[in-house]
Amino acid sequence: MGDLHWLQGQPERAAAAYLAGRTKAELHGKAGEAAHSQALRAFAIALYSPDQATAEIDLAHQLLAGLNLRATTINIHRTELIRDACSDSVDAQIATLRTEVDIAGLTPRTPAIELACAFYVARQ
């Protein structure tokens, strides 16, 4: 449900849905699903509260520790772009993330990266 909510311009509802998904995954011992849900929760929160996103990003990194989930890692980096949209380091982050996506063969992630780039351009 979170994927539908943020696409419909309801990131708060998306964040709540991703939290429910993370909680359910943790209850069932699904570390990868918990990390993935948390990365998406951080993304949704970054859309409306970049300051709050830092704690969510940190938790996503913690949940991802010891796992090899490239798409989830890219989701976290995309979230960092949105959070850091006013920062001088974003150009380098964008280039690095585009390279990661190409190397990983995760081209479906490209539109979401472009969304993060739009946040950067809009905040300049």
N, C-alpha and C positions, 0 to 999 in steps of 0.2 A: 504494500500500500504506500510505503514511503516514496517509491519511485513515481507513482502517480501523483501524489500530493505536491512534490516540489515542482514537477512539470506543470502543474496547474496553478503555480504561484502561491502555494500554501506550505512554505518551508517549516513553519512551526508544527503543523500536523505531520509532515514528513518526519521531522525529528522525533516526535512522539512514537510514530510507527516503527522507526528504526530502533528506538529504545526498547520497544516491546519485542522486536525481533532479536535484539542482543540478549535481553533477559531470558527469553525462551531458549536461545542457543546455549547460554551459560547453564541453565537448568538441566539441559540434556548433554552437557559436556562436549559441545561442538565448538571447539576453540576457533576454527577457521570461520565458521558462520558468525560467531560473536565478534571477531575482529572485523569482518566484512560489514556487518551491521553498524558497528561503531564508527568505521571510516565513513560510511554514508550518513550517519547521524551528524558527525562533525561537519561534513559537507553542507548538509541542510542548515545547520546552525550558522555556519560561516556566511550563508546568503543573507541572514538578517542580523547577526550579531558577531562580527569578526573578533571582538574582544573575548567573548565567551568561547569561541571556537578553539582557542589555544588549549584550554583544559581538555576539550573533547579530542583534539588532535593528539595530545600527549597520551590520553587513555588508549586511543587507537594504536599508537606506536607500542604501548605496553602489551596490548592484546596480540599484536602481530609478532612480537618477539618470539623467535624460535620457529616461526612458520615461514613457508616459502610461497607467498601468495602475491604474485606480481601485479595482478589487476588491483588488488586491494591496496598495495603499496602506491600504485599510481593514483588511486582515488585519494589517498592521504596527501600526496604531493599536489594534486589538483586543489584540494581544500586549502593547503598552505598558500597557493597562489591567490585564492580569493581572499584569504585572511590578510595577506601581505600586499594587496593590490596598490597601496600607496607607497610602497617601499622602492628604493632604488635597485634592489637586487632582483626584481621580478623579471627583467629581461633575460637574465642568466637562468633563472628558474624555468621560464617558458621554454627556452632552447633545450635545456636538459630534459625536461619532461617530454617534449616532442620526440627527442632522440630515444628516450626510454620506451615510449609507445611504439615507435617504429621498430626498434630492436626486438621488443617482446611480441610483435605482430598483433598488437591489440588496437588496431585501427578503429574499432567501434568506440574507443575512448576519446577519439579525436574531437568530436563535437563538444564534449564536456570540457575539454581543455580550452577550446575556443571560447566557451562561455566564461571560463576563468580569465581569459585574455580580455574579453569584453569588460569585465569588472575592472581590470587594470586600466584600460583606456578610459572608461567612464569616470574613474576616480582621479584622473590626472588633472 
